[in-house]
C-alpha cells in the first residue's frame, strides 16, 4: 500500500528588483553561525515521518531572490507524483506560495490539509513582489483540505498582522498562536508534529 504523502516547502526571500536583492545581500549582517549547518524542524520532520509517510521536501529555485513563476514551474514538476490526501506544509514564503497557488490554480488531487507556518501576507508595507495574493481564498478553502495557520507574536520576520489577515479571510482555518517561537527556525515543532500525526489516514 502506498504511503500517505507529506510535502514541506521552505521559505525564502522575494525582491521587487535585482538591484534590491543585491543591496540587501551587501547590507546583510552575518555571524559565523550563518555559515554552519543548522538542523531545523523541517529537516527533523523529513526524517521523523519518513518511515510512515512519503516525504517530499523540494528545494525551490533561487530562494534568496525567489520568483513566483519559477517556484510554480518547479512545484508543478512534483504534482504528477502526488496522490490524493496529500498534506502540504509551507513555512514563511513557502506558506505564501501555497496560499497563492491553491487560490489561483486548480489542483488535480484531493488535499488532506494545508498548513501555513509564519506565512507573510502582502501589504503595502510588506510587499512580496510577484508572490502577492491577488485572488480571494475561496478556491484555497474549497480544495486545500483542513487549513491550519501557525504564528508567533514575537516573529520579527513576518508581522502578526499577516496571521490576523489570513485568519480573518479564512474563518474556517485552525488559527494557532504559539508564544516565544520567533520565525519558527527552531529544531523542533512538537505542536505541528502532533497535528501531522492526527492527519495520518
Residue pairs with C-beta under 8 A, 6 or more apart in sequence:
2 54
2 83
3 52
3 53
3 54
4 52
4 53
4 54
4 85
4 86
4 87
4 112
4 200
4 201
5 53
5 54
5 55
5 56
5 82
5 83
5 85
5 86
5 87
6 45
6 49
6 53
6 54
6 55
6 56
6 86
6 87
6 89
6 196
7 55
7 56
7 57
7 58
7 78
7 82
7 86
7 87
7 88
7 89
8 42
8 45
8 46
8 55
8 56
8 57
8 89
8 90
8 91
8 94
9 58
9 60
9 75
9 88
9 89
9 90
9 91
9 94
9 95
9 97
9 98
10 42
10 57
10 59
10 60
10 63
10 91
10 92
10 93
10 94
11 63
11 91
11 92
11 93
11 94
11 95
11 118
12 60
12 62
12 63
12 64
12 66
12 92
12 93
12 94
13 21
13 24
13 63
13 64
13 65
13 66
13 93
14 65
14 66
14 67
14 68
14 93
14 128
14 129
14 130
14 131
15 21
15 24
15 65
15 129
16 127
16 129
18 65
21 64
21 65
25 64
38 185
38 187
39 187
40 185
40 186
40 187
41 184
41 186
41 187
41 188
41 189
41 192
42 57
42 89
42 91
43 57
44 187
44 188
44 189
45 55
45 89
45 189
45 192
45 193
45 196
46 55
46 57
48 193
49 55
49 196
52 200
53 200
56 78
56 81
56 82
58 74
58 75
58 78
60 66
60 70
60 71
60 74
60 75
60 94
60 97
61 67
61 70
61 71
61 74
62 70
63 93
66 93
66 131
67 129
67 130
68 97
68 100
68 129
68 130
68 131
69 130
71 97
72 101
72 105
75 97
75 101
79 107
79 108
79 109
82 109
83 109
84 109
84 110
85 110
85 111
85 112
85 201
86 109
86 110
86 111
86 112
87 111
87 112
87 113
87 114
87 115
87 145
87 196
87 199
88 98
88 102
88 111
88 113
88 114
88 115
88 144
89 115
89 117
89 192
89 196
90 96
90 97
90 98
90 99
90 114
90 115
90 116
90 117
90 119
91 117
91 118
91 119
91 184
92 117
92 118
92 119
92 120
92 157
92 158
92 183
92 184
93 119
93 120
93 128
93 131
94 119
95 115
95 116
95 117
95 118
95 119
95 120
96 116
96 119
96 120
96 121
96 122
96 128
96 131
96 133
97 131
98 114
98 116
98 119
98 144
99 114
99 116
99 119
99 133
99 137
99 140
99 166
100 131
100 132
100 133
100 134
100 135
101 107
102 111
102 114
102 139
102 140
102 143
102 144
103 133
103 135
103 136
103 137
103 138
103 139
103 140
104 134
104 135
104 139
106 139
106 143
107 143
110 145
111 143
111 144
111 145
112 145
112 146
112 199
112 201
113 144
113 145
113 146
113 147
113 148
113 195
113 199
114 140
114 144
114 145
114 146
114 147
114 148
115 147
115 148
115 150
115 192
115 195
115 196
116 147
116 148
116 149
116 150
116 166
117 150
117 151
117 184
117 189
117 192
118 150
118 151
118 152
118 155
118 157
118 158
118 163
118 183
118 184
119 149
119 158
119 162
119 163
119 166
120 126
120 128
120 158
120 162
121 133
121 161
121 162
121 165
121 166
122 128
122 131
122 132
122 133
123 161
123 162
123 165
126 158
126 159
126 162
136 169
137 169
137 170
140 147
140 170
141 147
141 170
141 172
146 174
146 199
147 170
147 172
147 173
147 174
148 173
148 174
148 176
148 195
149 163
149 166
149 167
149 170
149 173
149 174
149 175
149 176
150 176
150 178
150 184
150 191
150 192
151 158
151 160
151 162
151 163
151 176
151 177
151 178
152 177
152 178
152 179
152 180
152 181
152 182
152 183
152 184
153 160
153 177
153 179
154 179
154 180
154 181
154 182
155 181
155 182
155 183
155 184
156 182
156 183
157 182
157 183
158 183
163 175
163 177
166 173
166 175
167 173
167 175
176 191
178 191
